Structures are given as C-alpha cells and as structure tokens.
Amino acid sequence: MLKSEMLADVECHVVESVVPKSDDEPYDRIVAWIRKDNFLPVQVLFYSGTDQPKKKFTIQKFEKQGQTLVVTESTMQTVQKGHTTHMLLRDLKLGAPLKDSEFTLRALERG
C-alpha cells in the first residue's frame, strides 16, 4: 500500500503491485485506487518499463444486485495511442440457470 487519498470524491487506498518478469505478462507494475467503502477499484494504471502508464482502467458506475456489486460502466484507455474502449453492462441476471451445452468450444466460439 502506497498511501490513502481522495480520487473522484471517493476515499481510496492506493495499492501498487509489482509483477514478476514473464513473457506472458505485458505489465511490470500496476497501481490501483481502491475504494475504502466497498473495495472496488476507482482507477487502475498499468505500467511497462516506464514511468508513464500504458493503460488506464476506470469504473464510472456500479450497482448492487443482491449481495453482489456489479460494474455497469467502465473505460479502458491506451494512454499513448489515445484509444479508448467504453464498456456498458445492461440486463445482467445473476444466478440465471445455465446449461452445460452453453460452455462447449463450439458454443463459445459462436458467441
């Protein structure tokens, strides 16, 4: 844990993770701002060999469904390229029955 600070009007723990070098891992360091009230990340910065982040993940909205917090709006930004992916989650049904046939390779490839 690096420190505690406010981000987006929310009190956060700032936590740094150092990732062991590996061909499978594109980042060597990750810094996350974790809400103190519910432990969801407000922002996560991904670093690879420099002091400037490669990617930035932010959560804009979440909702509680039963006992579960569900992220309903988030953004991933590739910082140097200025590319942004905005994700919206709608009509999620937790605990919905699923058939084993929905998890075959063919069904997963089909979508």
BELCOR-V614415 format. One line per field, one symbol per residue. burial: b if it has 16 or more other C-alpha atoms within 10 Angstrom, else e. A space follows every 10 residues. Layout:
burial = ???
//
This chain:
burial = eeeeeeeeee bbbbebeeee eeeeeebbbb bbbbbeeeeb bbbbbbbbee eebbbbbbbb eeeeeeeeeb bbbbebbeee eeeeeeeeee eeeeeeeeee eeeeeeeeee e
//
